[in-house]
Amino acid sequence: MFIAMGGVMKSNVIASWSGGKDSCLALYRAMKQGYKINNLLNFISKGSGRGCFHGLTADLLKYQAKLMGFPLTQCAVSPDMKLYEEEFKQAVDRFIKKGARYMVFGDIYLLEHSSWVERVCGELGINPVEPLWADDTLGLIDEFVDAGFKAVIVSCKADVMGEEYLGRIIDKPLAKELKAKGICPCGENGEYHTLVVDGPIFAKPIQILDSEKIKKQGFWEHWFLDIKYYQ
């Protein structure tokens, strides 16, 4: 994995963005390692108009990026994800043509994900940056919380986590609770997804004013926190 060393500034950087804690911590680490982030890249489903993996509305993701002070580019992809690689390449290639040289990802330990990233970025000619790779998952939660970030659970697999987890704040006791149940503390296997609502790079926190817990059927059955109003 390509990672900047020695605090040397690396410019022309884009970051894969979901709105969740892993992409956020990867972004934050990359910034501290000397990467200058020029743009966040987020993928929206053509079917739902929401983020492909976290189910967050396009407007909420735009608002979140605005509070962090980063430009956000959203690209629509096919609902069944069958053309995702082609659509991903087209989106990233547009940044490469504008001078992008590095792209930040929030993968932690799934080899199939990192292998895909390395292969696709290699074919595109852009350097992948994986700041969280191979780190201890409990340690990552500690770092996230200690840095002052705050994230809430917005979805979880119905067969491993119940609706009572929706809306819960990610903290150290919760991470230990999940690990004790055999669930990855970071949800790296898709057990749960989050929305970052506050942190050291936020101008002000996002306040969730109204939401509804619903069960949805996507690639698997999951509980989802439908955020209706926020400020």
N, C-alpha and C positions, 0 to 999 in steps of 0.2 A: 504494500500500500504506500502511496506517495504522501508524505507528510512534511511540511516545512519545518526546518530546524533552525535554532540559533536566533529566532526572533526577526529574521529577515522578511521585509514586507513583500508579499506576493500579491500582485494586482491582477485585474481582469478575472475575477472569481465569481462564479455563480453557485448557488446552494439549492439542493433539492429540498423542497419544503412541504410538509404535511400539516403544519400547525400544532404538532404534538411535541412532547418533551424530548424525544431522541434527536429529531432534526434540529430542535432548538439548542440542545446542549452541544451537538456537533458544530453548529454555527458559532456558538459562543467560544468553544475551544479553538476553532479555526481562527477566529478573530484574535485570540490571545497568542496564537502561534505565528501571527504575522500575515494572515490572509486578509485582504481588503475585499469585502463582499460587495459586489456591484448590483446583484439582482437575486431575488428568490424565484424559483421556478416551481410552480404548483400545477398538478394535473386534475382537471375537472371532468366528471363523467358527462357525456353528451346526453345520457338518459335522465339523470337526476339533477344535473346542474350543481352537484355537490362534489367535494373532494373525493377522489376515487377510493381512498383507503380509510379515511376517518369520518367521512359523511358530513363534514362541516360545509355550511353554505358558502358560496363564492364570496358574498358580501362580508360575512364574518371574517373570512381569511384575509380579505382586503383591509378590513378595519384593523385586524391584528398586526398586519405588516406595517400599516401606517403608524401605529403606536410604537413600533420598533424602529421606524425611520428607514425602512428598506423598500425599494421598488419591488413590486410583485407582478410577475407575469404568469397568467393562468392560461393553460392550453387544454382544449377539449379533446377527449379521447373516447374511443368506442366503448359502449357500456359493458360488453362481454370481455374486454381487455385482450382480445385475440390479436389486435393490431398494435398493442401497446408498445412493443419494441420499435416498430417502424415510426409510430407517432412520437415516441420519446426521442428518437434520433433526429427527426425533423425539427422538433422544438429546440433541442440542444444545438443542432447545427446552425440555427439562426444566430445563436449567441457566439458560436465559434467564428462565424463570418464577421462578427463585430469585434473580434479580438479576444474572446474568452479563452483562457488557458487552463483553468482548474475548475473542478466541480466538487462540492462538498456533499457527502452522504452521511446518514446516521446509522449505518449498520453496526451491529455489535459482535455477533458470532455466527450467524447463519452463512455457511460457506457457499451455498447456492446463490445467495444474494450478492456476496462480495465477488464471486466468480462472474456473475452476470454483469456487474458494474465494471469490473476490469476489462472484460471482453468487449462490451459495448463502447466504453470510453476509449479503448484501444482502437477500435474500428473507426471511431469518430475523430480521434487525434486530440483528445482532451485528457488532462491528468486527473484521475480520481483521488479525492482526499477523504480518508476515513478516520476522523479523529477519535472515535469511540472504539475502534476495532480491538477485539480480544480483551477488553477491560472487564473487571469484575462487575456484575450487574448491581449488586448491593452498593458497591462503591460508587457507581454512576448515579444512583438515586441519592446517595449522601451528598455527592458533589453538586447535583442539581438543586437540592434543597438548601444546602449551605451557601450556595451562590445567591440565593434569594429568589429563585424562580418558584412559581406556583402553577400547578396544572391540575385539571379536573378530569376524571374519567368520563368519556363521552360515548364509549361503546365497549362491549365485552361479549365474548363468545358465550352463548346461552348454556352450552354443555359443561362449561368449567367455572363460570362466574355468574352469579345471580343479579337481578335488577338492583339489589341493594348497593351494589358497587357504583352504580351510575351517580355522578355528581360528587363522588368522594375525592378529597384532595390527596394528591400523591405526597406521602411523607415517609419517614423512616419506619415507623411502626407498621404501616400498610405494606411496605416492601418486604419486611420480615414475615408478616402474616401470609403474604402470597407465596413466599419461598417455602414456608412450613407446609403449605398445601400442595406443593409440587408445581407451582405456577411460576414461570420466569418473572422475577421482580420488575423487569423492564417490559414485559409483554412482548418479547422479541419474536415469539411464535404466533403473534396475532391474537393473543388471549384478550388483550384490551388495547384501547387507543385513548389518547388524551387531547385536550386543548390547553395550551399554555395561556394563562390569563394575566400573568404579572412576572416581573423580573427586573434585573439590573439594566436591561436594554430597552425596557418599556417606559414610555413617557408617563403613562398612568395605567392602572389596572383595568381589565375588562370586567364589568359586573354583569353576571347573568341574572336577569330579572324575572324571567318566566321560561319554564321548560316542561317537557312532557316525556315520560318514560314509555317507550313503545318497543315491541318485539318485531324484528324485521327478518326477512329471508333474503340473503344476498348470496355470496359464495358459500356461506354457512349461516345458520340461525344465530342471531345475536340481539342483545339488548342495546337500545340506542337512546341517547338523551337528545331529544329534538329541542334545540335552543331556539325559542321563539322571539324573545326580546332581550336585548343587552344594551349596555352603554359603557 
